Amino acid sequence: MRQFCYLPGIPPKPELMEANILTEVFLPVALGVIMLGMGLSLTIDDFKRIALYPKATFVGLSAQLILLPATAFLVLHIISVPPALAVGVMLLAVCPGGPTSNLLSNLARADIALSITLTAICSVITVFTIPYLVNLSMEYFIGHGKYVQLPVVQTMLQILIITIIPVSLGMLIRWKSPSIAAKAERPVKIASAIFVTLIIAGAIVKEKDKLAGYFAAVGIIMFLVNVLILAAGYYVAKALGLSHRQRSAVSIEAGIQNGTLAITIASSAFLLNDPTMSIPAAVYSIIMFITGGVAVYLLSRRSTSESLKEANATVEESASR
């Protein structure tokens, strides 16, 4: 059992970030609309390419399921925090990506089909891995475990309602009426950026009195884990020969986790029932929008540059014939 000291000024059981209309109503609706917009830009052929070139999917799954938890575990050995917070960090690290990762992949001009595929596959796999890895973390950091059983049906329904159904509807609209899909794509992207801004602003305003304590406890750790995995995901994928759009999807999918699921598991009376363990996910949910925004800016610029290179190469090839 490892020994930790509580950080000065941080109470042993900080109050959990309370749910409100922003997180319970607006966020799911906003994410559903955003996923619908993504579906407008996708076709069946996008997903067929993943089946034909499975390496990108394997690299993405490895980055999220292995590289991310390993990075979090390493950072926790460099920066000591109280045991419950350490478990909270590991809980977040073993959660899948969520609709937010798909949104940011879309804004970054990454491979959206790959991003959605990774979200779906990881969400299924982590239903079985989260209980084992969280219990293992509790044994390691606290010295005793409490069996965690993830609500399988609830988790799968959440993925289905917020992700799969809206994306499928968007793809159906594009198939039936490509002109409508083309006209709607840009307005939906603008709406997506507005939704993200409102979500961040709402979370900050609502928790402004508690943010200082939360960030003092785990802010540095969550920032390091987030930035390290965003960078590692991209450059590992690059070393393995993936395209820029695929590398971008792997980076964002590994770096942007489902903080809402982590908070639910930590705070639910039927699961961990420990508000302290939800603090890393709460802090991360704010940090990831800032770091994710920077990543989107850098990756989208690179995507534009790559597109111009491809266009020039095509022109040069045509001219040489």
C-alpha positions in Angstrom: 0.0 0.0 0.0 1.4 3.4 -1.0 1.4 6.3 1.4 0.0 9.7 0.4 -0.6 13.0 2.2 -3.6 15.2 1.5 -2.7 18.5 -0.1 -2.9 21.6 2.1 -6.3 23.3 1.9 -8.1 20.5 0.2 -10.8 18.8 2.4 -10.7 15.0 2.5 -14.2 14.8 1.0 -14.8 17.8 -1.3 -18.4 18.3 -2.4 -19.2 16.7 -5.8 -20.0 18.9 -8.7 -23.8 18.9 -8.7 -25.7 18.1 -11.8 -27.9 20.8 -13.3 -29.9 21.5 -16.4 -26.7 22.2 -18.3 -25.3 18.6 -17.9 -28.6 16.7 -17.7 -30.5 18.3 -20.5 -28.5 20.7 -22.6 -25.3 18.7 -22.9 -26.9 15.5 -24.2 -29.2 17.4 -26.6 -26.2 19.5 -27.9 -24.0 16.4 -28.4 -26.9 14.6 -30.2 -27.2 17.6 -32.6 -23.4 17.6 -33.1 -23.3 13.9 -33.9 -26.1 14.4 -36.4 -23.9 17.0 -38.1 -21.0 14.6 -38.2 -23.2 12.0 -39.9 -24.0 14.5 -42.7 -20.3 14.3 -43.7 -20.0 10.5 -43.6 -20.7 7.7 -46.0 -20.6 3.9 -45.7 -17.4 3.9 -47.7 -15.7 5.8 -44.8 -16.3 2.8 -42.6 -15.4 0.3 -45.3 -11.9 1.8 -45.5 -11.4 1.1 -41.8 -12.2 -2.6 -42.4 -9.8 -2.6 -45.4 -7.0 -0.9 -43.4 -7.4 -2.2 -39.8 -4.0 -1.0 -38.6 -5.3 2.5 -37.7 -8.1 0.9 -35.6 -5.6 -1.3 -33.8 -3.2 1.6 -33.2 -6.1 3.7 -31.8 -7.3 1.0 -29.5 -3.8 0.4 -28.2 -3.3 4.1 -27.5 -6.5 4.4 -25.6 -6.6 1.1 -23.8 -2.9 0.6 -23.0 -0.9 3.8 -23.5 -3.3 6.2 -21.7 -3.6 4.1 -18.4 0.1 3.5 -18.4 0.8 7.3 -18.8 -1.6 8.1 -16.0 0.0 5.5 -13.7 3.5 6.9 -14.5 2.5 10.5 -13.7 0.9 9.3 -10.4 4.3 7.9 -9.5 6.0 11.2 -10.2 3.4 13.4 -8.4 1.9 12.0 -5.3 -1.8 12.7 -4.5 -4.2 11.3 -1.9 -5.2 7.6 -2.6 -8.9 8.4 -3.5 -7.8 11.0 -6.0 -5.2 8.6 -7.5 -8.0 6.1 -8.0 -10.1 8.9 -9.6 -7.2 9.6 -12.1 -7.0 6.0 -13.0 -10.8 5.7 -13.3 -10.8 8.5 -15.9 -7.8 6.9 -17.7 -9.6 3.6 -18.2 -12.9 5.2 -19.5 -13.6 5.3 -23.2 -13.7 8.4 -25.3 -17.1 10.0 -25.7 -19.0 12.1 -28.2 -16.8 15.1 -27.4 -13.8 13.3 -28.9 -15.9 12.8 -32.1 -16.8 16.5 -32.1 -13.2 17.6 -31.7 -12.1 15.1 -34.4 -14.6 16.7 -36.7 -13.4 20.2 -36.0 -9.7 19.1 -36.4 -10.6 17.6 -39.9 -9.4 14.2 -38.6 -10.7 10.8 -39.8 -14.2 11.0 -38.3 -15.2 7.5 -39.3 -12.1 6.2 -37.5 -12.9 8.4 -34.4 -16.5 7.1 -34.2 -15.4 3.5 -34.7 -12.8 3.8 -31.9 -15.4 5.4 -29.6 -17.9 2.6 -30.3 -15.3 -0.3 -29.9 -13.7 1.2 -26.8 -17.0 1.8 -25.2 -17.9 -1.9 -25.6 -14.5 -3.2 -24.4 -14.3 -0.9 -21.4 -17.6 -2.1 -20.1 -15.6 -5.2 -19.1 -12.2 -3.6 -18.4 -13.3 -0.7 -16.2 -14.4 -2.9 -13.2 -11.2 -4.9 -13.2 -8.8 -2.0 -13.6 -10.6 0.3 -11.1 -10.6 -2.5 -8.5 -7.0 -3.1 -9.2 -6.2 0.6 -8.8 -8.1 0.6 -5.4 -6.1 -2.4 -4.2 -2.8 -0.7 -5.3 -3.4 2.9 -4.1 -5.8 2.4 -1.1 -5.0 -1.2 -0.1 -8.5 -2.5 -0.3 -11.1 -2.8 -3.0 -14.8 -2.5 -3.4 -16.2 -4.4 -6.4 -17.4 -2.1 -9.2 -19.9 -3.3 -11.7 -20.5 -1.0 -14.6 -24.1 -0.6 -15.6 -23.8 -2.3 -19.0 -27.3 -1.6 -20.4 -27.2 2.1 -19.3 -23.7 2.6 -20.8 -24.7 1.0 -24.1 -28.0 3.0 -24.3 -26.0 6.2 -23.7 -23.7 5.4 -26.6 -26.7 4.4 -28.8 -28.8 7.4 -28.1 -26.1 10.1 -28.2 -23.8 8.7 -30.8 -25.0 5.9 -33.1 -28.6 7.1 -33.8 -27.8 10.7 -34.6 -24.8 9.7 -36.8 -26.9 7.1 -38.6 -29.6 9.7 -39.2 -27.1 12.2 -40.6 -25.7 9.6 -42.9 -29.3 8.7 -44.1 -30.0 12.3 -44.9 -26.8 12.6 -46.9 -27.6 9.4 -48.8 -31.2 10.5 -49.5 -30.4 14.2 -50.2 -26.7 15.1 -50.6 -27.6 18.8 -51.4 -29.3 19.2 -48.0 -26.4 17.6 -46.2 -23.9 19.8 -48.0 -25.8 23.0 -47.1 -26.2 21.9 -43.5 -22.6 20.9 -42.8 -21.1 24.4 -42.3 -23.9 25.8 -40.1 -23.7 22.6 -37.9 -19.9 23.1 -37.4 -20.6 26.7 -36.3 -23.3 25.5 -34.0 -20.9 22.9 -32.6 -18.3 25.5 -31.7 -21.0 27.6 -30.0 -22.3 24.6 -28.0 -18.8 23.8 -26.8 -18.2 27.4 -25.7 -21.5 27.5 -23.8 -20.8 24.2 -22.1 -17.3 25.3 -20.9 -18.7 28.7 -19.7 -21.6 27.1 -17.9 -19.3 24.6 -16.1 -16.8 27.3 -15.0 -19.5 29.7 -13.8 -21.4 27.0 -11.9 -18.3 25.7 -10.1 -16.3 29.0 -9.8 -16.2 28.8 -6.0 -14.8 25.2 -6.0 -12.4 25.4 -9.0 -9.4 26.6 -7.0 -9.5 23.7 -4.6 -10.1 21.1 -7.4 -7.3 22.4 -9.5 -4.9 22.6 -6.5 -5.6 18.9 -5.9 -5.2 17.4 -9.3 -4.9 20.2 -11.9 -1.3 19.6 -12.8 -1.7 15.8 -13.0 -4.7 16.0 -15.3 -3.0 18.6 -17.5 0.1 16.4 -17.8 -1.9 13.2 -18.6 -4.0 15.0 -21.2 -1.1 16.8 -23.0 1.2 13.8 -22.9 -1.4 11.4 -24.3 -2.5 13.8 -27.0 1.2 14.1 -28.2 2.0 10.5 -27.7 -1.0 9.3 -29.6 -0.2 11.4 -32.5 3.6 10.6 -32.7 3.2 6.9 -32.1 0.6 6.8 -34.9 3.0 8.7 -37.1 5.9 6.3 -36.3 3.6 3.5 -37.4 2.9 5.1 -40.8 -0.6 6.3 -40.4 -1.9 9.3 -42.4 -2.2 12.8 -40.7 -6.0 12.5 -40.5 -5.7 9.0 -38.9 -3.0 10.3 -36.5 -5.2 13.2 -35.5 -8.2 10.9 -34.8 -6.0 8.5 -32.7 -4.5 11.5 -30.8 -7.9 13.0 -29.9 -9.6 9.7 -29.2 -6.9 8.7 -26.8 -6.6 12.2 -25.2 -10.3 13.1 -24.8 -12.0 10.8 -22.3 -15.6 10.4 -21.2 -15.5 12.5 -18.0 -19.2 12.3 -17.5 -19.0 8.5 -17.3 -16.1 8.7 -14.8 -18.1 11.1 -12.6 -21.1 8.9 -12.8 -19.2 5.8 -11.7 -17.4 7.6 -8.9 -20.5 9.3 -7.4 -23.2 6.7 -8.0 -24.5 5.1 -4.9 -24.6 1.8 -6.7 -21.0 2.0 -7.8 -18.1 3.7 -6.0 -20.2 6.2 -4.0 -17.1 8.4 -3.4 -17.3 12.0 -4.5 -13.6 12.5 -4.0 -12.9 10.1 -6.8 -15.0 12.2 -9.2 -12.8 15.3 -8.8 -10.1 14.3 -11.3 -12.8 13.8 -14.0 -14.5 17.1 -13.1 -11.2 19.0 -13.4 -10.3 17.1 -16.6 -13.6 17.9 -18.1 -12.7 21.6 -18.1 -9.0 21.1 -19.0 -9.7 18.9 -22.0 -11.7 21.6 -23.7 -8.8 24.0 -23.5 -6.0 21.6 -24.5 -8.4 19.9 -27.0 -9.1 23.4 -28.5 -5.4 24.0 -28.9 -5.0 20.5 -30.5 -7.8 21.1 -32.8 -6.3 24.4 -34.0 -2.9 22.8 -34.6 -4.2 19.6 -36.2 -6.7 21.4 -38.5 -3.9 23.8 -39.7 -1.8 20.7 -40.5 -4.8 19.1 -42.3 -5.1 22.2 -44.5 -1.4 22.1 -45.3 -1.6 18.4 -46.1 -4.6 18.9 -48.3 -2.7 21.6 -50.3 0.3 19.3 -50.7 -1.9 16.5 -52.0 -3.6 19.0 -54.4 -0.3 20.3 -55.7 1.0 16.7 -56.1 -2.0 15.8 -58.1 -1.6 18.9 -60.4 2.1 18.1 -60.9 1.3 14.5 -61.7 -1.3 15.5 -64.2 1.0 18.0 -65.8 3.8 15.5 -66.2 1.6 13.1 -68.2 
